[in-house]
């Protein structure tokens, strides 16, 4: 398989997954698109070998996660943080999705990878480069925040 067709297969297979993850982390669709492109650019540059499709998916999510963290640390990001005009969800899910997007970035990333992508805490820890306990703490804090927001209490 040529490098070009390998990249094309990866884009076709993982583009939506990476975009949803980047959107959940960054909260901005334009930045999410750029982050996904950067992840695929790394894939093209590094041409890593994988043990299987799950390893490939995890590698891409790890690269994406690291890229999103870098974007969140960028000085210009602290000046403006635009909210999405419309959320990519069915109307009945929109309120919940808005609450998830209002979580801090690290909690939002853990929630997305756990609930939307179906990763276990150990896998999320490997993807994000954090300890398993940290991931569990973030998920727990996110659940408390979401519960409080659903009750109408302020964070």
C-alpha positions in Angstrom: 0.0 0.0 0.0 1.4 3.4 -1.0 1.8 6.2 1.5 -0.9 8.2 -0.3 -3.5 5.5 -0.2 -2.6 4.7 3.4 -3.2 8.3 4.3 -6.4 8.4 2.3 -7.7 5.3 4.1 -6.9 6.8 7.5 -8.7 10.1 6.6 -11.8 8.2 5.4 -11.8 6.0 8.5 -10.9 8.4 11.3 -11.8 11.9 10.1 -15.2 12.1 11.8 -13.9 10.6 15.0 -11.0 13.0 15.2 -13.2 16.0 14.3 -15.8 15.2 17.0 -13.0 14.8 19.6 -11.3 18.1 18.5 -14.6 19.9 18.6 -15.3 18.6 22.1 -11.9 19.7 23.3 -11.6 23.0 21.6 -15.2 24.1 21.2 -14.6 25.8 17.9 -15.3 24.1 14.6 -12.6 26.0 12.6 -9.9 25.2 15.2 -11.1 21.6 15.3 -10.7 21.3 11.5 -7.2 22.7 11.8 -6.4 20.3 14.6 -7.6 17.3 12.6 -5.5 18.4 9.6 -2.5 18.8 11.8 -3.0 15.2 13.2 -3.2 13.8 9.7 -0.1 15.9 8.7 1.8 14.2 11.6 0.5 10.9 10.3 1.9 11.6 6.9 5.2 12.9 8.2 5.9 10.1 10.7 4.4 7.2 8.7 4.1 5.1 11.9 3.5 1.3 11.9 0.6 0.0 13.9 -0.4 -3.3 15.4 -3.9 -2.9 14.2 -6.8 -0.4 13.6 -7.3 0.3 17.3 -3.7 1.1 17.8 -3.8 3.4 14.7 -7.0 5.1 16.1 -5.4 5.6 19.5 -2.2 7.0 18.0 -4.2 9.5 16.0 -6.3 10.5 19.0 -3.2 10.9 21.1 -1.6 13.2 18.4 -4.9 15.1 18.2 -5.2 15.5 21.9 -1.6 16.8 22.2 -2.2 19.3 19.4 -5.4 20.5 21.0 -3.6 21.0 24.3 -1.1 23.1 22.5 -3.8 25.2 20.9 -5.5 25.7 24.3 -2.2 27.0 25.7 -1.7 29.5 22.9 -1.6 33.1 24.1 -4.1 34.4 21.5 -6.7 31.8 22.7 -6.9 33.5 26.1 -8.0 36.7 24.4 -11.0 35.3 22.6 -13.0 32.1 23.0 -15.9 32.1 20.5 -18.8 29.8 21.2 -20.4 27.7 18.5 -23.4 29.2 16.8 -25.0 25.8 16.4 -24.1 22.5 17.9 -23.8 19.3 15.8 -26.6 17.4 17.6 -30.3 16.6 17.4 -32.5 19.2 19.1 -33.3 16.9 22.0 -29.6 16.5 22.7 -28.6 20.1 22.2 -29.0 21.2 25.8 -26.9 18.4 27.1 -24.2 19.0 24.5 -24.2 22.7 25.4 -23.6 21.8 29.0 -20.8 19.4 28.0 -19.2 22.2 25.9 -19.4 24.6 28.9 -17.1 22.3 31.0 -13.4 23.1 31.3 -11.4 21.7 28.4 -9.7 18.9 30.3 -13.0 17.6 31.7 -14.7 18.0 28.3 -11.9 15.9 26.7 -12.4 13.1 29.3 -16.2 13.2 28.9 -16.0 13.0 25.1 -13.5 10.2 25.0 -15.3 8.2 27.6 -19.0 8.7 26.7 -18.9 9.5 23.0 -15.9 7.5 21.8 -16.3 4.6 24.3 -12.8 4.5 25.7 -12.1 3.1 29.2 -10.2 5.3 31.7 -7.0 3.4 31.2 -7.1 4.0 27.4 -8.0 7.7 27.9 -5.0 7.9 30.2 -2.7 6.5 27.5 -4.2 8.8 24.9 -3.9 12.0 27.0 -0.6 11.1 28.7 -2.2 11.4 32.2 -2.6 9.0 35.1 -5.7 6.9 35.3 -6.6 8.4 38.6 -6.5 11.9 37.0 -8.8 10.8 34.2 -11.3 9.3 36.8 -11.1 12.5 38.8 -11.9 14.6 35.8 -14.8 12.4 34.9 -16.1 12.6 38.4 -15.8 16.4 38.5 -17.4 16.7 35.1 -20.4 14.5 36.3 -20.8 16.7 39.4 -20.6 19.9 37.3 -23.2 18.5 34.8 -25.5 17.4 37.6 -25.3 20.9 39.2 -25.9 22.6 35.9 -28.9 20.3 35.2 -30.4 21.2 38.6 -29.9 24.8 37.7 -27.2 25.5 40.3 -24.3 27.7 39.4 -20.8 26.1 39.2 
